[in-house]
Amino acid sequence: MQSSNTSVYAVGDVAAFPVKMFAETRRLEHVDSARKSARHAVAAIMEPEKTGEFDYLPFFYSRVFTLSWQFYGDNAGEVIHFGDFSGKTFGAYWINKGHLVGSFLEGGTKEQYEAIAKATRLKPAIEDLGELERQGLGFALTASQKPSSSSPPLVAGSSNLVIEKPLHAWYATAGVIVAASVATFAYWYGRRRRSKTGCDCFRNSDNSVNLCLPNSIRIEFEFEIW
């Protein structure tokens, strides 16, 4: 994170930094990278004696209501697919130079996402691609249970990204509350103006009057929540 100027730290999804897993410098354009790099930079500034190297596991994710996927590592080498693509849970592994370097999972649980993250971090040797395809997600679940000689902290956290309950109900409720608040204010403001002028006046952006209608004419507004 520290630049050539020791008083300047480069963080965020547009900043390139050394990725130990790849043994090279990369720019990871995702919100998780931005958050984790900023957190590490603050720790390095405030407590440099307690802060080690930034050992980040590349992590990307996306979610839409109850649908979500997570990816860890690198999409280099040969890809091995597993799972039922017509179902809810499926994924893929990337094998490069005989080792697992990347994992993708759609529709997994918290434990399953944590398993593919740890398995990717361990970079286990893969000798039989056919057997890996047959085991599928079970391979990551088994590999993640094996102790590692050096167990670095899992920088890319996934547990807080698994949706246990759909969020669309919350968003819909919040949208209704906002729409109702806007409608209530518009009604109150309209009543206030009518009591003073006897008319409903519509103004341009420069505050000049565009149109005035008698109070007897009713105008309705519709709100649509996306």
N, C-alpha and C positions, 0 to 999 in steps of 0.2 A: 504493500500500500504506500510505503514511503517513496517519494520521488527523488530525483537527483538533488533537489533542495531538501535538506533534512527537516525543514519546518513546514513542508508542503506534503500532504497526503492526497493521493488520487483514489477516489471511490466512485461507486455508481455503475450503472449498466453500460456506460460508454468507456469505462476505464479498463485498460488491459493490465493484467497482473499474472505472476507466475502460478501455474496450476501444477501442483506436485504430481498429481495423478497422471498428467500428460507429459511431465518434464519439459514444459514449454510455456511461453507466455501467451495468454489468450484473453479475448474480451467476451464475456458471457452476458448477452443482452437480455436480462430477465430481472424481474423485481426481487427475487430471492437473493440473487447475487448482489444487487444494489444494497439491500438491507443488511446482509451479513458483512459485506466489506465495510460499510459505514460503521457498524457496531465494532468491528475489529479495529478500525482506525482510531476510534474514540478510546478503546481499551489500551491501545499502544501508546497513545498520547498521555493518558491519565496514569497508567500503571505499566510503564515499559518493562520493568523488571519482572512482572508477572505474566506478560503477554508473549506467547510464542509466535511461530510462523503461522500465516494464514493458510491452513490446509483445507481448502474448500472442495467439496464434492459437487460437481456441476449438477444442477437440478432445474428442471423445467416442468411446468404443470399448467393445466387448464381445467376449468370446470364450468358447467352450465346447468344450474339447478341440481338434479340428482346425477348427472353425468359428469365424470371426471377421469383424468388420466394423469400419470406422473412418469417422468423420465429422469434417469440418473446416469451420469458418466458421459460416454462419447459414442456417437453413431458411426464408428469406423469399423471396417472389416466386414465379415460375413454376418448376415442377419438370420436368426433362427426364430420362426414364429411358433407360438403355442396357444392353446385354448380354442374355444369355440367362437368364431367370428360372428356367428348368428346369435350368440348369447350376450350376456352382460359383462363377462370377464374374459379377457384375452390379453396377449402381450407379445414381447419379442426380446431376444437377447442379441447383443453384438459381440462377436468373437474376433479378436485381432491378435495375430501372432500367438495363437494357442491359449489366450486368456480372455476371460469375460471382462469387457471394458464398458458395456452399456446395457441398461435394462429399461424396458417400457412396460407399463401395466395400465390397462383400462378397466375401470370398475372394481378396483381392489378394496380391501378393508384396511384399516389402520395397521394391523399386524403384517399384512401382505406387502404394503408399501414399505414398511420399515425393513422387511426381509430383503426385498430387491435392492434397497439402498445399501444395506450392509454387505450383501453379496457382491455388489458392484465395487464397493470400497475395497473388499478383500482381493478382488481380481483373481479368482481361482483358475487353475489350469483346466482346460477343456480338451479331452482327448477324443471323445466320440460325439460328433454333432447330432447323430441320429438319436442317441440315448438322451442327449440334452433336450431335444425336441419332444421325446416321449415323456420325460419327467415334467417338462413345462414349469409351472410355478412351483412345483414341489422341489425342484432343484434349488431355487433361491431360499425356500423355507429351511431346507436341510443345511445348505452352505452357511446360512446366517447363524446357525447354532454352533458352528465350529469355532473354537477359540483362535484368536490371532496372536502371533508373536508380538506384533506391535499394533495396538488397538487405538488409533487416533480417534478423537471425538468426531462424531458425525455432525459436521457443520451444517449441512443442508437438512433442516428439520422438515419432516413431513407430517408428523402427528397432528399438527394444528390445521392441516389442510384437508383432512378427510372429512367429508360431509356425512355425519351420522343421521341428520334429519334434513329434509329439503328446506331450502331457504326461500323458495318462491312465495310461501305464505307470508313470511315476514316482510318481504319486499312489497307484496300486494297491500298488506295492511298499512305499511308506511306510506305508500302512494295514495291510498284512500284518505288517510289523515291529512296529508299535504293538500290534496285536492279540495277536501272539505274546508280546510283553513282558508285557502284562497277564495273559495266560493263565499264563505262567511264574510270575509273582509270586503269582497266586491259588493255583496248585498248591503252591508252596513254603509260603505262609502257611497253607494248609489242612493240609498235612502237619505243620507245626509245632504247630498247635492240636490236631490229633488225637493227637499224641504226648504231649500234656500232659493232655488231658481224656478221651480215648477216644471222644469224640463230636464231631459237627459241629454247632455252635451258630450260629443266625442271630439277629441282634440288631436291635432297633428303633433309630430315630434317637437316642433318649435313652439308648442302650447297655443297655437292659433286654433280657433274653433272651426271644425270641419262640418259638423252636422249636429243639430239640436232637434229632439223629438219630444212631443208632449208626454206627460207621465202616463197617459192612458194607453200608450203603445208599449207592449211588453216585449222585452228582448231576452232570449234564453241562450245560455252558453252551455256547451257540452265539453266535458273533460274526458279524455281517453288516456288510460294508463298503459304504457308499454312495458 
